Amino acid sequence: MASALNTLAQIVMYGVACVGLLWLFEQVWRDGWKLVKRTYYGIGHRQLLRVSEGFRGRQVTQLPWWMGWHDHFETLLQATLKRPHRDAVSRFIVGSVTVAVIVGVLTSVVTHNPFYALIMFLLAVVTPYGVLHIRRYHLSIRNSYDIGTLLSVIVPEYRKQHGSMLHTLQATVESLPPSPIRRAVARLTDRLTEYTTPDDARRALDRFVKELGTTWAAQLASDIEHALLDGVDVEYSLALLHKEFQEIEDARKAQNLARIDTLLISCVPFLMWPVMMVLFYLFVSRNIFQYQFATNTGFTWFLLTLIATLGSFIIGITFYKPKQDV
């Protein structure tokens, strides 16, 4: 009876936690579904179609797979760290593997179970990579708002520099406040200053788009490419892009862009967990707290529930603001 009651309590509480987690990540899977529709069914905005015909339509020469992985890690680290070391990729990989080996060995010594040791090793390996991905997504949300500052600076600078895109980017970096976008534009400017072939320039622009993680960056990269490589005057296109951003920003402000509902759902586990415990105590069994805290299985699941609850709250605080993309 005690085991069945403990299992029932766990099922109910974790069912609530899972529903809250799905609701919490609503914006993430909605963004993913929109990306699938744009990619495979051609559903998207006219602005994205314009970008697809321009920047995205130019095929960049693919790097060998080992260089592709290095480029991926380098882009991820540059997008998430303020001042990544020159050997940041190798340091990150060696550090992650070293910590994972130590965790795996300690788990094996404590539990004497190689399966648990392997699981802990794999978790320790992928956790830093996953944390960086979460941080990059969080920064991409910030970039989708801060890029308005970039557009407001680059348009008048382009006029002031008489259509010289490289000088425009250099002047823009000096005018931007410290932010992830400023660092990304500075790296882009350095790469475009040193590029030798059009393919090098397109690869630099592709990395710029990946670092910012927003479709506004893709459209801006399209204009930069046309101005730099094709010699096209993109003043009107940049001004139109800035106008489109302002219109979408104004429209979403009117729709309560902060999405307080997503923030509130992160607090649901804090409220539902103690409420469910009290309800079980009043209507099911007076021994519910003993089952939860006085048994090894119950206390283990209590700790896991506590971690999941705190994690959902932290994630809710981090991602309650949706990405402002077209």
C-alpha positions in Angstrom: 0.0 0.0 0.0 2.8 2.4 0.9 4.7 1.6 -2.3 1.6 2.1 -4.4 0.8 5.4 -2.7 4.3 6.7 -3.2 4.2 5.7 -6.9 0.9 7.5 -7.3 2.1 10.6 -5.7 5.2 10.6 -7.9 3.2 10.1 -11.1 0.8 13.0 -10.3 3.6 15.5 -9.3 5.8 14.6 -12.2 2.9 14.7 -14.6 2.3 18.3 -13.5 6.0 19.1 -13.8 6.1 17.7 -17.3 3.1 19.6 -18.5 4.6 22.8 -17.0 7.9 22.1 -18.8 6.2 21.7 -22.1 4.2 24.9 -21.6 7.4 26.7 -20.4 9.2 25.8 -23.7 6.2 26.7 -25.8 8.1 29.5 -27.6 11.0 27.2 -28.4 9.1 24.5 -30.1 6.9 27.1 -31.9 10.1 28.6 -33.3 11.3 25.2 -34.3 8.0 24.4 -36.1 8.1 27.7 -37.9 11.6 26.9 -39.1 10.5 23.5 -40.4 7.6 25.1 -42.3 9.9 27.8 -43.8 12.5 25.2 -44.8 10.3 22.4 -46.3 7.1 24.1 -47.3 8.2 27.6 -48.2 6.0 29.3 -45.6 7.5 32.6 -44.5 7.5 36.3 -44.7 8.5 38.2 -47.8 11.5 39.5 -46.0 12.8 36.0 -45.5 12.1 35.1 -49.1 14.2 38.2 -50.1 17.0 36.9 -47.9 16.7 33.4 -49.3 17.2 34.7 -52.8 20.2 36.7 -51.7 22.5 35.7 -48.9 21.1 32.2 -48.3 21.0 31.5 -52.0 24.8 31.8 -52.3 26.3 28.4 -51.5 29.4 28.6 -49.3 32.0 25.9 -50.0 31.6 23.2 -47.3 34.5 22.6 -45.0 35.7 19.0 -44.2 33.8 17.5 -41.4 36.6 17.8 -38.8 37.0 21.5 -39.6 33.2 21.9 -39.6 33.0 20.7 -36.0 35.8 23.0 -35.0 34.1 25.9 -36.7 30.8 25.0 -34.9 32.4 25.0 -31.4 34.3 28.1 -32.2 31.1 29.9 -33.2 29.3 28.7 -30.1 32.1 29.8 -27.8 32.4 33.2 -29.5 28.7 33.7 -29.3 28.5 33.0 -25.6 31.8 34.2 -24.1 32.9 37.8 -23.9 36.6 37.2 -24.6 37.2 33.6 -25.8 40.8 32.5 -25.7 42.5 31.7 -29.0 42.6 28.0 -28.0 39.1 28.1 -26.5 37.8 25.1 -28.5 40.6 22.8 -27.5 40.4 24.0 -23.9 36.7 23.5 -23.8 36.9 19.9 -25.2 39.8 18.9 -23.0 38.2 20.5 -19.9 34.8 18.8 -20.5 36.3 15.4 -21.1 38.6 15.7 -18.0 35.8 16.7 -15.7 33.6 13.8 -17.2 36.3 11.3 -16.6 36.7 12.4 -12.9 33.0 12.3 -12.4 32.8 8.8 -14.0 35.6 7.5 -11.9 34.1 8.9 -8.6 30.7 7.5 -9.5 32.3 4.1 -10.2 34.2 4.1 -6.9 31.1 5.1 -4.9 28.5 2.9 -6.6 30.7 0.1 -7.9 28.4 0.1 -10.9 30.0 0.7 -14.3 26.6 1.5 -15.9 26.0 4.4 -13.5 29.6 5.6 -14.1 29.0 5.6 -17.8 25.7 7.5 -17.5 27.4 10.1 -15.2 30.3 10.4 -17.7 28.0 11.0 -20.6 26.0 13.6 -18.6 29.1 15.4 -17.6 30.4 15.5 -21.2 27.2 16.9 -22.7 26.2 19.3 -19.9 28.7 22.1 -20.7 27.7 21.9 -24.4 24.1 22.0 -23.5 24.6 25.0 -21.2 26.3 26.9 -23.9 23.5 26.2 -26.3 21.0 27.4 -23.8 23.0 30.6 -23.2 23.3 31.2 -27.0 19.5 30.9 -27.3 19.1 33.3 -24.5 21.5 35.7 -26.1 19.7 35.3 -29.5 16.6 36.6 -27.7 18.5 39.6 -26.5 20.0 40.1 -29.9 16.6 40.1 -31.6 15.9 43.3 -29.6 19.3 44.9 -29.5 19.8 44.6 -33.2 17.4 47.6 -33.5 20.3 49.7 -32.1 22.7 48.3 -34.7 20.2 49.1 -37.5 19.7 52.7 -36.2 23.5 53.2 -36.2 24.5 51.5 -39.5 22.0 53.3 -41.7 23.3 56.8 -41.1 26.8 55.6 -41.0 26.4 54.0 -44.5 25.3 57.4 -45.8 28.1 59.2 -44.0 30.7 56.8 -45.5 29.3 57.3 -49.0 28.4 53.6 -49.5 31.7 52.0 -48.3 30.4 49.0 -46.3 33.7 48.2 -44.7 34.2 51.7 -43.4 30.6 51.7 -42.3 31.1 48.6 -40.2 34.2 50.0 -38.6 32.4 53.2 -37.7 29.4 51.2 -36.4 31.6 49.2 -34.0 32.9 52.4 -32.5 29.4 53.8 -32.0 27.7 50.7 -30.5 27.5 50.2 -26.7 29.2 47.1 -25.2 27.0 44.1 -26.0 27.1 40.7 -27.7 26.1 42.4 -31.0 29.0 44.8 -30.8 31.4 42.0 -30.3 29.9 40.1 -33.2 30.1 43.1 -35.5 33.7 43.7 -34.5 34.7 40.1 -35.3 32.8 40.3 -38.6 34.7 43.6 -39.5 38.0 42.0 -38.7 37.3 38.9 -40.9 36.0 41.0 -43.8 39.1 43.2 -43.6 41.3 40.2 -44.1 39.2 38.2 -46.6 40.9 37.1 -49.8 38.1 35.4 -51.7 34.3 36.0 -51.9 33.9 32.6 -50.3 35.8 33.8 -47.3 33.6 36.8 -47.0 30.4 34.7 -47.2 31.7 32.3 -44.6 32.4 35.2 -42.3 28.9 36.5 -42.8 27.5 33.0 -42.2 29.3 32.9 -38.9 28.0 36.4 -38.0 24.4 35.2 -38.6 25.0 32.0 -36.5 26.5 34.1 -33.6 23.5 36.4 -33.4 20.9 33.7 -34.0 18.2 36.0 -35.5 16.7 36.4 -38.9 17.4 40.1 -38.7 21.1 39.3 -38.8 20.5 37.1 -41.9 18.8 40.0 -43.7 21.5 42.4 -42.7 24.2 39.9 -43.9 22.5 39.8 -47.2 22.8 43.6 -47.6 26.4 43.6 -46.4 27.2 40.9 -49.0 25.6 42.8 -51.9 27.4 46.0 -50.9 30.8 44.4 -50.3 31.0 41.8 -53.1 28.6 43.0 -55.7 29.1 46.8 -55.3 25.3 47.4 -54.9 24.1 50.5 -53.2 22.0 49.1 -50.3 21.0 52.3 -48.5 17.3 51.9 -49.4 17.4 48.2 -48.3 19.0 49.0 -45.0 16.5 51.8 -44.3 13.6 49.5 -45.2 15.0 46.8 -42.9 15.2 49.3 -40.1 11.6 50.4 -40.8 10.4 46.8 -40.8 12.1 46.2 -37.4 10.5 49.3 -35.9 7.0 48.3 -37.2 7.3 44.8 -35.8 8.7 46.1 -32.5 5.8 48.5 -32.1 3.2 45.9 -33.0 4.6 43.4 -30.4 4.8 46.0 -27.7 1.1 46.5 -28.2 0.6 42.7 -27.7 2.3 42.6 -24.3 5.6 41.3 -25.6 6.9 40.4 -22.2 4.6 37.3 -22.2 3.9 37.2 -18.4 2.0 34.0 -18.9 5.2 32.1 -19.7 6.8 33.6 -16.6 3.9 32.6 -14.4 3.9 29.0 -15.6 7.5 28.6 -14.3 6.0 29.3 -10.8 3.4 26.5 -11.1 5.6 23.8 -9.8 6.3 25.9 -6.7 2.6 26.2 -6.0 1.4 22.8 -7.2 4.0 20.7 -5.4 3.1 21.7 -1.8 -0.6 21.9 -2.7 -0.5 18.3 -4.0 1.3 17.1 -0.9 -1.3 18.7 1.4 -4.2 17.2 -0.7 -2.7 13.8 -0.5 -2.3 14.2 3.3 -5.9 15.3 3.8 -7.7 13.0 1.4 -5.5 10.0 0.7 -3.2 9.1 3.6 -1.8 10.8 6.7 1.5 9.0 6.1 2.3 10.8 2.8 5.1 12.9 4.4 6.6 9.8 6.0 6.6 8.0 2.6 8.2 11.0 1.0 10.9 11.8 3.5 11.4 8.6 5.6 12.1 6.2 2.8 15.1 6.1 0.5 13.0 5.9 -2.7 10.7 8.7 -1.6 13.5 11.0 -0.5 15.4 10.4 -3.8 12.4 11.4 -5.8 11.9 14.4 -3.5 15.4 15.6 -4.4 14.8 15.1 -8.1 11.6 17.0 -7.9 13.3 19.8 -6.0 16.0 20.0 -8.8 13.4 20.0 -11.5 11.3 22.6 -9.8 14.2 25.0 -9.3 15.3 24.3 -12.9 11.9 25.2 -14.3 11.9 28.4 -12.4 15.4 29.4 -13.5 14.5 28.6 -17.1 11.3 30.5 -16.9 13.1 33.6 -15.6 15.6 33.3 -18.4 13.3 32.7 -21.4 10.1 34.4 -20.5 10.8 37.0 -23.2 10.1 35.7 -26.7 12.5 36.2 -29.6 11.5 39.2 -31.7 12.1 37.8 -35.2 10.1 38.1 -38.5 
